[in-house]
Amino acid sequence: MPSSSRYPNTPDGRYFVVKGRLWRSSNPHLAPDERQQLVNRLMDARRQVGAALKANDEAAERAARAGVDEAKRALGERGPVWWTDGAPDYNRRMAVNTPYAAWYAALDGVESGTLDAPA
């Protein structure tokens, strides 16, 4: 889960923002060692996607992408939400079109266009 001013976290910790878009954060209730194992699986699967693309192997690419999806679901970044209060999921939505709009507008740099600018 990114945690810098470049990728601000929503006050409830459910999302981080990149270029104005909300991305669901990993489940903060995962044990640190479990989270690290899942992140390792995710990174391995992403490397496998790259290798499959380079080899032009569609079957390997499908399998690798399934591995990415499985790891992201286990981390809580996809699939059912990890919070339990019944709040809807705003994953991949523009922050300005969600209940986080006022919070996002109040962040330093949003109006000047410097927040979330590519490095």
N, C-alpha and C positions, 0 to 999 in steps of 0.2 A: 504494500500500500504506500504510494508516494506520500511524502509528508514534507514538502518544502513550499516556500512562497510561490515558486514557479507553478506548482500543481496544488492549489489550496484544497483542503478538505472541508466538506460541508460541516456545519456546527455539530450535526448528529453523527459524523464520522461514516456515513453510509456511502459517500461518493467523494471522488476528487475531480477536479475540473481541468480539462485540457482544451485550450482554444474555445472556451465557452461551453463545452459539452461535458455533461456529467458521465462519469464512468464509475461503476459500482466497485467499492473497495472490498478487499478480502475480509472474510469473517474475522473480527478481532477476538473472538472467543476460542479460536483454534490455539492449541498448545504450541509454543514456539518451535519445538522439534517437529511436530506434525506439519506446521506451516512450511518450515524449511524443506521438508521432504517433498511436499506438494509443489513448492516453487522449483525445486530441482527437477521434478518430473515435467513441469511446464517448460522449463528451459530446454531440457532434453528433447521434448516433443517439438519445440520450435526449431531446434537445430535439425531435427529429422525432416521437417517441412522444407527447410532450405536445401538440404541434401537431395530430397526427392525432386524439388523444382529444378535444381541444377542437373540432375540425371534425367529429367523429363519422364519420371516414373509416376504416372497418374495413380496407380494402386497404392504405392508407398506414400504419395502425398495425401490421399484420402485417409489412410491409416494414421499418418502423423497428425493430420488436422483433427481427427477423432481423439487422439491423445491430448492435444491442446485443449479441446473442449472438455474432455473428462477432467483434466487437472483444474481448469478454470471453474468448473462446477463444484469440484471438491473444495476449492478455495472459497467458494461462495460468490464468485464474481459473475457467474451465470446461473441460470436455473432458478429454483425457488429462492426467495430472499432469506437472508439469515436473521433478520430482525423479526420480532414476534408481536408487534403492536398493530399489525394489520395495515400499515401504511403502504401505499402503492409503490411500485418500482419505477423510477424515472431514469433508469440506465440508458445511456446513449442519447438522451434528450438534451436540447439546448437549455442551459440553466435559466435563461430569460423566459422560457415558456413553462416553468415549473414553480412550485411554491418556494423555491430557493432564489427566485428572481431578485427580491429586495436585498437579500444577503449578498448575492453576487454583485449587484450594482454598487453596493457599499464598499467593496474591496478596493484598495489602492491600486491604481494602474488600469482598471477596467475601462474607464472612459478614455484614457489616453492611448489605449491600445497596447500598453507595454506588458500587461499581465498575460501569461501564457504565450508570449511571443517565442517563436523558435529560437534556439540558442545559436 
